[in-house]
Amino acid sequence: MKELATIRATTQRLNQMIEQGSGDYHEDLLIRVTGDRVETLMQTNARQVVSYCTWESSYFDEVSGECEAIMPVGGSGMDQKGFLDYMKFAGGPDGTTEITFLGDGEDGEHAPLASHWQAEGSLNTKLRLPSSDDDLEAVPWDHPVRWTPDNQYASVRCLEDGELPDDPDDWITGPVVIETTADIIRSQIIDPADFADGVNYYPISTEDGAFLLDVEGSQQDDAIWGEINAESVEGPDVTRQFQPGFPEIFGVLSGPVRIQTAPSGDGDVDPPMTVVQDHLGDRTIRHLISALAGAN
């Protein structure tokens, strides 16, 4: 077994990478070290939630080598122990932890596949990683190419014989674009929807350039509505409903976010929404959340 790749950063930054990369929703997360950056990628069954994030070398104190590894996320609410659990005691005394990926050099999809990871800090730990064919088949390898250079997600209407047009200017992306913050989504959509009796979805609604909330509880005449704070709202009017992954993803993000989607029937069946943070400089967060089928 040999060292394939190494990443070193503060424990807080490593935990943040796993939490934001997984959206606090995926139980496993593909980590791809390319020598000058790290990519994280995973999907749920039926692609209800698909996450693809990139972490530039400036995010870390050190990143070197090349490998792919499927990392159990762990943490509260997860069925299996994983990275976040072990990092509780592996963090170094100076707040820095070094993660080394080990393996025999067997090929993954794009790089050698790691079979173990080792953390060196106050305490050291070495653990086996998932590496079966089933584990690898769960990774949405085709997902990253669906993002334009300016981090917009391409509609399936773009596909020509299963392939995207060569020129990203020919790609079709969601025409509804909302610029707001993760804090506003939590306080003005998630909290009210969770408070209302009988509401099991989170709405995204725009009308005449305004970002709106309108939920009706299960009790007669129970309702919460009003205009949500947004930096900007572009595109046609839309009313969509989302549930799996929505509160978890916005729960681990902070600061400005860009939400993009499309009206139902706009070429795709129940178009998804995307949540993007690409203003941070040292990382780009991209999550795709599927809409509830036929819920409009």
Secondary structure, 3 states (H helix, E strand, C coil): CEEEEEEEEEHHHHHHHHHHHHCCCCCEEEEEECCCEEEEEEECHHHCEEEEEEEEHHHCCEEEECEEEEEECCCCCCCCCCHHHHHHHHCCCCCEEEEEEEECCCECCCCEECCEEEEECCCEEEEECCCCHHHHHCCCCCCHHHECCCCCEECHHHCECCECCCCHHHCCECCEEEEEEHHHHHHHHHHHHHHCCCCCCEEEEEECCEEEEEEECCCCCCEEEEECCCCEEECCCEEEEECCCHHHHHHCCCCEEEEEECCCCCCCCCCCEEEEECCCCCEEEEEEECECCCCC
